[in-house]
Amino acid sequence: VSFDYDMPFNAQTASVAIYNMMGQEVIRQDVNVDGSRLDINVSDLTDGIYFYSLIVNNQVVKTNKLVVSK
């Protein structure tokens, strides 16, 4: 899965965390704060609904749904 993003000017650290429906974190990947695109390999995840959160400076700034279907 690919994410396009724009970081706020004050971003020092950032990551994307993916959670299953039970709220368990299944993937976490650091984000390059100077970049604009992040690719995450979700091939090890089973088909289903997940949630992802963008975490900037240790605070969740966005959460959304992610559907994995192969």
HELIX and SHEET records of a PDB file:
SHEET    1   A 2 SER A   2  ASP A   4  0                                        
SHEET    2   A 2 ARG A  37  ASP A  39 -1                                        
SHEET    1   B 4 GLU A  25  ASP A  30  0                                        
SHEET    2   B 4 ALA A  14  TYR A  19 -1                                        
SHEET    3   B 4 GLY A  48  VAL A  56 -1                                        
SHEET    4   B 4 GLN A  59  VAL A  68 -1                                        
END                                                                             
